[in-house]
């Protein structure tokens, strides 16, 4: 039995929906078979031819049903086709002249041979209809026989694939009895050495001892800086002093002759700074002031206000007159370096040799006495030191919940009740003082104050005090707090407010 696996030609002339003879440019090997014209289009039609005559397929059954198991013509399936349309014959759905069911499996028995059946060598097939060589499948695909269920992985093979259960059991057996699983990682971390600003990689995790990048510190001069470039035109020996990145620098020999703008003046100053430092500092003119920036992006970035060198023409601003930069004490404003947090995202701080984090990895402080206080859940803010004599107090209005205030002082004493009972409300924070005294004889003095439902008393008698000596007790009270005062004989209630 000879089967042509796939055949393709084209119509030679138009084909109406009733013709039973089809003229084509080439005919298939099989004298009886099935065709499809217009496959994959709305004009698709399945046809059976019963003979071949020259370049004509004759006695054709048109518009075959796509579901019936017998060759059944369906009027609605018959289509008209144009000259040159593609005509296909394939064994995908048809074998010789027997139409197969497309929805059910069928068994082909006996030994069949296929002429013109395309197959690949042991490389990958290049056509959709080509047969695949067994060696290619064996070499490139894992078959069931390649799945290894050995949960000890003893084969140590490059060609076997362990099953999920085998992997799970192997891992469970390997980690069983380990009390501190992260310890190997901790040991590995302790073996990593790093210097400041160095980033080390361990299993894809970055460890740092300092922040990777800082926005450099910069100095903004005052707005009284000489802003007319013509007034800089005669300067040949300008100078100023400034500490940059921790080193005192004397910037001298600044020459601004023939400058044509304030930007040009700033550029000449920048050149003079870099000539001394060898760094990448910048100096720019911004509307009415100079801005000098450290070129250092590490934690050592710093800058100070300007001062006079003592030689050349001082332009720091400390000496009156033009030209000057107005960058001296009281005029220049320093902005400290700022951590570039995005560069450190996802990295882990590494302890130093003393077992501590580098100070640079902790919140940086701007000045002596600074405090870092919580401003919310997981956030904080710097609180600068208060002036001498002030004390720290809670204040929910402040960003950090604390503020520096002057301590309260004791106001003048006033008598609220003398030898008489009474009640009232304290007008401010302060101290309530109850007292009594003994005047001799058998008379006993008692004074009692009730605060927040509790009674507090003072008593004086012949066994407790000498004649005329007071016995007193003092209580802190809050503004608006109510009280009741009672007693017998000689007694009184005093109040001292806090101012």
C-alpha positions as CSV (number, residue, x, y, z in Angstrom):
1,X,0.0,0.0,0.0
2,X,1.5,3.3,-1.0
3,X,0.6,6.5,0.9
4,X,1.8,9.9,0.0
5,X,2.2,11.7,3.4
6,X,1.5,15.2,2.1
7,X,0.8,16.7,-1.3
8,X,0.2,20.3,-2.3
9,X,-0.7,21.9,-5.7
10,X,-2.8,24.8,-7.1
11,X,-6.1,25.1,-9.0
12,X,-5.7,25.6,-12.8
13,X,-8.8,27.6,-13.5
14,X,-11.8,28.6,-11.5
15,X,-13.9,26.0,-9.8
16,X,-17.7,26.4,-9.3
17,X,-19.5,24.8,-6.4
18,X,-21.1,22.2,-8.6
19,X,-18.2,21.0,-10.8
20,X,-17.0,17.4,-10.2
21,X,-13.9,17.6,-12.3
22,X,-11.0,19.6,-10.9
23,X,-8.1,20.8,-13.0
24,X,-4.8,21.3,-11.1
25,X,-1.2,22.1,-11.9
26,X,0.0,18.7,-10.6
27,X,-1.7,15.5,-9.4
28,X,-1.0,13.3,-6.4
29,X,0.4,9.8,-6.4
30,X,-2.8,8.2,-5.0
31,X,-5.5,7.7,-7.7
32,X,-8.2,7.9,-5.0
33,X,-7.9,10.3,-2.1
34,X,-9.0,13.4,-0.2
35,X,-8.3,17.1,-0.8
36,X,-8.8,20.3,1.1
37,X,-9.0,23.6,-0.7
38,X,-8.7,26.9,1.2
39,X,-7.6,25.3,4.4
40,X,-8.0,27.6,7.4
41,X,-10.2,30.1,5.6
42,X,-14.0,30.7,5.5
43,X,-13.9,29.1,2.1
44,X,-12.4,25.8,3.3
45,X,-13.9,22.7,1.5
46,X,-13.1,19.0,1.9
47,X,-13.3,16.9,-1.4
48,X,-12.9,13.2,-2.4
49,X,-11.7,12.4,-5.8
50,X,-12.3,8.9,-7.3
51,X,-9.9,8.9,-10.3
52,X,-7.2,10.9,-12.1
53,X,-7.1,11.8,-15.8
54,X,-4.1,13.7,-16.8
55,X,-4.1,16.9,-14.7
56,X,-7.7,16.4,-13.7
57,X,-9.2,14.9,-10.6
58,X,-12.5,13.4,-11.7
59,X,-15.7,12.0,-10.2
60,X,-15.3,14.3,-7.1
61,X,-17.6,14.3,-4.1
62,X,-17.9,17.9,-3.1
63,X,-18.4,19.6,0.3
64,X,-17.8,16.5,2.5
65,X,-19.1,16.5,6.1
66,X,-16.4,17.2,8.7
67,X,-18.1,15.0,11.3
68,X,-19.7,12.1,9.5
69,X,-17.7,8.8,9.4
70,X,-18.8,8.2,5.8
71,X,-18.3,10.3,2.7
72,X,-21.3,12.5,2.9
73,X,-21.8,15.6,0.7
74,X,-23.3,18.7,2.4
75,X,-24.7,21.3,0.1
76,X,-23.7,24.2,2.4
77,X,-20.1,22.9,2.5
78,X,-19.7,23.2,-1.3
79,X,-17.7,26.4,-2.2
80,X,-16.6,28.2,-5.4
81,X,-12.8,28.6,-5.7
82,X,-10.5,30.9,-7.6
83,X,-7.7,30.1,-10.1
84,X,-4.5,29.5,-8.2
85,X,-6.0,28.5,-4.8
86,X,-4.0,26.0,-2.8
87,X,-5.0,22.3,-3.0
88,X,-3.7,20.1,-0.2
89,X,-3.7,16.3,0.4
90,X,-2.4,15.0,3.7
91,X,-2.4,11.8,5.9
92,X,-3.2,13.9,9.0
93,X,-6.9,13.0,8.7
94,X,-6.9,10.6,5.7
95,X,-5.1,7.4,4.8
96,X,-5.5,6.3,1.2
97,X,-9.2,6.3,0.5
98,X,-10.4,5.7,4.1
99,X,-11.6,8.7,5.9
100,X,-10.7,8.6,9.7
101,X,-12.8,10.0,12.5
102,X,-11.3,13.2,13.8
103,X,-12.7,12.9,17.3
104,X,-11.8,9.3,18.1
105,X,-8.6,7.2,18.2
106,X,-8.2,4.6,15.4
107,X,-5.8,1.7,15.3
108,X,-3.8,1.0,12.1
109,X,-2.8,-2.7,12.1
110,X,-0.3,-4.6,10.0
111,X,3.0,-3.4,8.5
112,X,2.6,-0.2,6.5
113,X,5.3,1.4,4.4
114,X,5.3,5.1,3.5
115,X,6.8,6.5,0.3
116,X,8.0,10.1,0.3
117,X,7.6,10.3,4.1
118,X,10.1,13.0,5.3
119,X,12.0,12.4,8.5
120,X,15.0,14.2,10.2
121,X,18.3,12.7,11.0
122,X,19.4,12.9,14.6
123,X,19.1,16.7,14.6
124,X,15.9,18.6,15.3
125,X,13.2,18.4,12.6
126,X,12.8,21.5,10.5
127,X,9.3,20.9,9.1
128,X,6.0,20.5,10.9
129,X,5.1,17.3,9.0
130,X,8.5,15.6,9.3
131,X,9.0,12.5,11.4
132,X,11.4,12.8,14.4
133,X,14.4,10.5,14.6
134,X,14.4,8.4,17.8
135,X,18.0,9.3,18.6
136,X,17.1,13.0,18.6
137,X,14.3,12.3,21.1
138,X,16.6,10.1,23.3
139,X,19.3,12.8,23.4
140,X,17.1,15.8,24.0
141,X,14.1,14.8,26.1
142,X,13.8,13.3,29.5
143,X,11.8,10.1,29.5
144,X,10.1,8.4,32.4
145,X,13.1,6.1,32.6
146,X,15.3,9.2,33.3
147,X,13.5,10.1,36.5
148,X,15.5,9.0,39.5
149,X,13.6,8.2,42.7
150,X,16.7,7.5,44.8
151,X,16.4,9.8,47.8
152,X,20.1,9.6,48.6
153,X,21.1,10.9,45.1
154,X,23.9,8.3,45.2
155,X,24.1,8.0,41.4
156,X,25.5,11.6,41.2
157,X,24.5,11.5,37.5
158,X,24.6,14.3,34.9
159,X,21.8,12.6,32.9
160,X,19.3,11.6,35.7
161,X,16.6,13.9,37.1
162,X,15.6,13.4,40.7
163,X,11.9,13.3,41.5
164,X,10.3,15.9,43.8
165,X,9.9,13.3,46.6
166,X,13.5,12.3,46.3
167,X,14.7,15.9,46.6
168,X,12.4,16.6,49.6
169,X,13.6,13.5,51.4
170,X,17.2,14.2,50.7
171,X,17.0,17.8,52.0
172,X,15.1,16.7,55.1
173,X,17.7,14.0,55.9
174,X,20.6,16.5,55.3
175,X,19.3,19.1,57.7
176,X,17.9,16.8,60.4
177,X,19.4,17.4,63.8
178,X,20.9,20.8,62.9
179,X,20.0,23.0,65.9
180,X,21.0,26.3,64.4
181,X,20.4,26.2,60.6
182,X,21.6,29.7,59.8
183,X,25.0,29.1,61.5
184,X,26.8,28.2,58.3
185,X,25.8,31.5,56.8
186,X,26.7,33.4,60.0
187,X,30.2,31.7,59.9
188,X,30.6,32.7,56.3
189,X,29.7,36.3,57.1
190,X,32.2,36.5,60.0
191,X,34.9,35.4,57.5
192,X,34.2,38.4,55.2
193,X,36.7,41.2,55.5
194,X,35.9,44.7,54.4
195,X,37.3,48.2,54.5
196,X,35.3,51.5,54.7
197,X,33.0,51.9,51.7
198,X,33.8,48.4,50.5
199,X,31.0,46.2,49.4
200,X,31.4,42.4,49.6
201,X,29.1,39.8,48.0
202,X,28.0,36.7,49.8
203,X,25.4,34.6,48.0
204,X,24.1,37.7,46.3
205,X,23.8,39.8,49.5
206,X,25.8,43.0,49.9
207,X,27.5,43.8,53.2
208,X,28.7,47.3,53.9
209,X,30.5,49.1,56.6
210,X,29.7,52.6,55.3
211,X,27.1,54.1,53.1
212,X,27.9,53.7,49.4
213,X,27.3,57.3,48.3
214,X,26.7,60.6,50.1
215,X,25.5,63.8,48.6
216,X,28.5,66.1,49.3
217,X,28.5,69.0,51.8
218,X,28.3,72.5,50.4
219,X,28.6,76.1,51.4
220,X,26.1,78.8,50.4
221,X,27.5,82.3,50.7
222,X,25.5,85.3,51.7
223,X,23.5,87.3,49.3
224,X,25.7,90.4,49.8
225,X,28.4,88.8,47.6
226,X,29.7,91.1,44.9
227,X,27.3,90.4,42.0
228,X,28.7,92.7,39.3
229,X,31.4,90.8,37.3
230,X,33.0,94.2,36.3
231,X,34.0,94.7,40.0
232,X,35.9,91.4,39.8
233,X,37.8,92.5,36.6
234,X,41.0,93.8,38.3
235,X,41.5,91.0,40.8
236,X,44.8,89.1,40.3
237,X,45.6,87.7,43.8
238,X,42.3,86.9,45.5
239,X,42.4,84.5,48.5
240,X,40.3,82.9,51.2
241,X,40.7,80.0,53.7
242,X,38.3,77.1,54.0
243,X,38.4,73.6,55.5
244,X,37.3,71.1,52.9
245,X,36.8,67.4,53.7
246,X,38.7,67.9,57.0
247,X,41.8,69.6,55.6
248,X,42.5,73.4,56.0
249,X,43.0,74.9,52.6
250,X,44.5,78.3,51.7
251,X,43.1,79.2,48.3
252,X,45.3,81.9,46.8
253,X,46.2,83.5,43.4
254,X,42.6,83.8,42.3
255,X,42.6,85.8,39.0
256,X,39.3,87.1,37.6
257,X,40.7,89.6,35.1
258,X,38.8,89.7,31.8
259,X,35.8,87.6,33.2
260,X,32.6,88.3,31.2
261,X,29.9,87.0,33.7
262,X,29.5,85.9,37.3
263,X,29.4,82.3,36.1
264,X,32.9,83.0,34.6
265,X,34.0,84.4,38.0
266,X,32.8,81.3,39.8
267,X,34.6,79.1,37.3
268,X,37.9,80.9,38.0
269,X,37.4,80.4,41.8
270,X,36.6,76.7,41.1
271,X,39.9,76.3,39.2
272,X,41.8,77.9,42.0
273,X,40.2,75.5,44.6
274,X,41.0,72.4,42.5
275,X,44.6,73.5,42.0
276,X,45.1,73.4,45.7
277,X,43.0,70.3,46.6
278,X,43.5,68.2,43.5
279,X,39.9,67.2,43.9
280,X,36.6,67.7,42.1
281,X,35.1,70.6,44.1
282,X,32.7,72.9,42.3
283,X,31.9,76.6,42.6
284,X,28.9,78.1,40.8
285,X,27.1,81.4,40.8
286,X,23.4,81.1,41.7
287,X,21.4,84.4,41.2
288,X,23.0,86.4,44.0
289,X,25.4,84.0,45.8
290,X,28.2,81.5,45.4
291,X,27.8,77.8,46.1
292,X,31.0,75.8,46.8
293,X,30.5,72.0,47.0
294,X,32.9,69.3,48.2
295,X,33.7,66.8,45.5
296,X,33.8,64.0,48.0
297,X,30.8,61.5,48.0
298,X,32.0,59.6,51.1
299,X,31.3,60.1,54.8
300,X,34.3,62.4,55.1
301,X,32.6,65.1,52.9
302,X,32.6,68.4,54.8
303,X,33.1,72.1,54.3
304,X,33.3,75.2,56.5
305,X,32.6,78.9,56.1
306,X,35.3,81.1,54.6
307,X,37.9,83.2,56.4
308,X,40.9,85.4,55.5
309,X,44.3,83.8,54.7
310,X,46.4,86.8,55.7
311,X,48.0,87.2,52.2
312,X,46.7,88.4,48.9
313,X,43.4,90.2,48.5
314,X,40.9,88.7,50.9
315,X,37.6,87.9,49.1
316,X,36.1,85.7,51.9
317,X,33.7,88.4,53.0
318,X,35.5,88.9,56.3
319,X,37.1,92.1,54.9
320,X,34.7,94.8,53.8
321,X,34.7,96.0,50.2
322,X,34.4,94.7,46.7
323,X,35.0,92.2,45.4
324,X,34.0,89.7,48.1
325,X,32.1,86.3,48.4
326,X,30.2,87.1,51.6
327,X,31.0,83.5,52.8
328,X,32.5,84.2,56.2
329,X,31.1,83.5,59.7
330,X,27.6,84.9,60.1
331,X,27.0,85.0,56.3
332,X,28.0,81.7,54.8
333,X,25.7,78.7,55.5
334,X,27.0,75.1,55.5
335,X,24.8,72.2,54.4
336,X,26.2,68.9,55.7
337,X,26.5,65.8,53.6
338,X,23.4,63.7,53.1
339,X,23.1,59.9,52.8
340,X,22.0,58.7,49.4
341,X,19.6,56.1,50.8
342,X,18.6,54.6,47.4
343,X,22.2,53.4,46.7
344,X,22.1,51.3,49.9
345,X,18.7,49.8,49.5
346,X,18.7,46.0,50.2
347,X,22.2,45.9,51.7
348,X,23.2,44.7,55.1
349,X,25.4,46.5,57.6
350,X,28.6,44.6,58.7
351,X,29.9,44.8,62.3
352,X,33.4,46.2,62.8
353,X,36.3,44.6,64.7
354,X,34.8,45.9,68.0
355,X,31.5,44.2,67.3
356,X,29.6,47.4,66.6
357,X,28.2,49.1,63.6
358,X,30.2,51.9,62.1
359,X,28.9,55.3,63.3
360,X,28.3,56.2,59.7
361,X,25.7,53.4,59.4
362,X,23.8,54.9,62.3
363,X,21.9,58.1,62.2
364,X,24.4,60.9,61.6
365,X,24.4,63.8,64.0
366,X,24.9,67.5,63.0
367,X,26.2,68.9,66.2
368,X,27.2,68.3,69.8
369,X,24.3,67.3,72.0
370,X,22.0,66.2,69.1
371,X,19.5,63.5,69.9
372,X,17.9,61.0,67.6
373,X,14.2,60.6,68.6
374,X,11.4,58.5,67.2
375,X,8.9,60.4,65.0
376,X,6.7,57.5,64.2
377,X,6.6,53.8,63.6
378,X,10.0,53.0,62.1
379,X,11.0,56.6,61.6
380,X,13.1,59.1,63.5
381,X,14.3,62.7,63.4
382,X,17.2,64.7,64.9
383,X,16.5,67.0,67.8
384,X,19.2,69.6,68.3
385,X,20.6,70.3,71.8
386,X,18.7,73.0,73.8
387,X,20.3,76.2,75.1
388,X,22.0,76.1,78.5
389,X,19.7,75.5,81.4
390,X,16.8,74.2,79.3
391,X,15.2,70.8,80.1
392,X,13.6,68.2,77.9
393,X,9.9,67.8,78.0
394,X,7.2,65.8,76.2
395,X,5.2,67.6,73.5
396,X,2.9,65.7,71.2
397,X,2.8,68.6,68.7
398,X,6.6,68.3,68.0
399,X,7.8,66.0,65.2
400,X,9.8,63.9,67.7
401,X,7.4,64.2,70.6
402,X,9.9,66.1,72.7
403,X,11.2,69.7,73.0
404,X,13.6,71.8,75.0
405,X,12.0,74.3,77.4
406,X,13.1,76.5,80.2
407,X,12.5,74.9,83.6
408,X,9.6,76.2,85.7
409,X,10.3,78.3,88.8
410,X,8.4,78.6,92.0
411,X,6.0,81.5,92.3
412,X,5.1,83.5,95.4
413,X,3.2,81.7,98.1
414,X,-0.4,82.5,98.7
415,X,-2.8,81.5,101.5
416,X,-6.0,79.8,100.3
417,X,-7.5,78.9,103.7
418,X,-6.5,79.9,107.3
419,X,-8.2,78.3,110.3
420,X,-11.2,77.5,108.1
421,X,-12.4,74.7,105.9
422,X,-13.0,75.2,102.2
423,X,-12.7,73.7,98.6
424,X,-11.7,74.9,95.2
425,X,-9.7,74.3,92.1
426,X,-6.0,75.0,91.6
427,X,-5.4,77.7,88.9
428,X,-2.0,76.3,87.7
429,X,0.5,73.6,88.3
430,X,2.3,74.0,91.6
431,X,2.5,72.8,95.2
432,X,-0.2,72.6,97.9
433,X,1.0,73.0,101.5
434,X,-1.1,72.1,104.5
435,X,0.0,73.0,107.9
436,X,-1.0,73.1,111.6
437,X,0.6,74.0,114.9
438,X,0.3,73.6,118.6
439,X,0.0,76.6,120.9
440,X,0.3,74.8,124.2
441,X,-2.1,73.2,126.7
442,X,-4.1,70.3,125.5
443,X,-5.3,71.6,122.2
444,X,-4.3,69.6,119.1
445,X,-4.3,71.0,115.5
446,X,-5.3,68.9,112.5
447,X,-5.2,69.9,108.8
448,X,-6.5,67.5,106.0
449,X,-6.6,67.9,102.3
450,X,-8.5,65.6,99.9
451,X,-6.9,65.2,96.4
452,X,-8.3,62.8,93.8
453,X,-10.3,61.0,96.4
454,X,-7.4,60.5,98.8
455,X,-7.0,62.2,102.2
456,X,-3.7,63.6,103.5
457,X,-3.3,65.0,107.0
458,X,-0.9,66.9,109.2
459,X,-1.3,67.0,113.0
460,X,0.4,68.9,115.8
461,X,0.2,68.2,119.5
462,X,2.3,68.4,122.8
463,X,4.2,65.3,121.8
464,X,5.0,66.5,118.3
465,X,6.1,70.1,118.3
466,X,7.1,73.0,120.5
467,X,4.7,75.8,121.1
468,X,4.2,77.8,117.9
469,X,6.1,75.4,115.6
470,X,4.2,74.4,112.4
471,X,3.8,70.8,111.2
472,X,3.4,70.8,107.3
473,X,3.1,68.5,104.3
474,X,3.6,69.4,100.6
475,X,1.8,68.0,97.6
476,X,2.4,68.6,93.8
477,X,-0.9,69.5,92.1
478,X,-2.0,70.1,88.5
479,X,-3.8,73.1,87.0
480,X,-7.6,72.5,87.2
481,X,-7.3,69.9,90.0
482,X,-10.0,70.1,92.7
483,X,-9.4,69.9,96.4
484,X,-11.3,69.9,99.7
485,X,-9.6,71.3,102.9
486,X,-10.8,70.5,106.4
487,X,-9.4,70.4,110.0
488,X,-9.6,71.5,113.6
489,X,-8.1,74.3,115.5
490,X,-5.0,76.0,114.1
491,X,-4.6,75.0,110.4
492,X,-4.1,76.4,106.9
493,X,-3.6,75.7,103.2
494,X,-1.0,77.5,101.1
495,X,-0.3,77.3,97.4
496,X,2.9,78.0,95.4
497,X,2.5,78.1,91.6
498,X,5.1,77.1,89.1
499,X,5.9,79.8,86.6
